[in-house]
Amino acid sequence: MFKYYVCEKCGKGYYPKKVRCRCGSTSFKEVIDENAEGKIYTYTIIYVPPKGFTPPIAVAIAEYNGMRFLGKYNGDPGKIKIGEKVRLDTSEDGSILISPIES
């Protein structure tokens, strides 16, 4: 399940929810997509990650419905590719998880 917010005035999407949109509106609608599929826009591999993570890890920006979201890539960091099809999910702690879609 992927959750994000859309400005009710201009339609721009955000995650996390903003206090005020760039257009000045403060009204947002929560959107939940059970099957959010996008593609990798760019990524980086981190070989010395923060405590609690086993290296290497990949952090990616994924494009979804014309928006870009930053999250941890849940596949093999050695196999990530720009343009790769991925699924976006929101974890219980609010972070975005980006997972490869098996062909």
Secondary structure, DSSP 8 states (H G I E B T S, - for coil): -EEEEEETTT--EESS--SS-TTS---EEEEEETT-EEEEEEEEEESS--TT--S-EEEEEEEETTEEEEEEE-S-GGG--TT-EEEEEE-TTS-EEEEE---
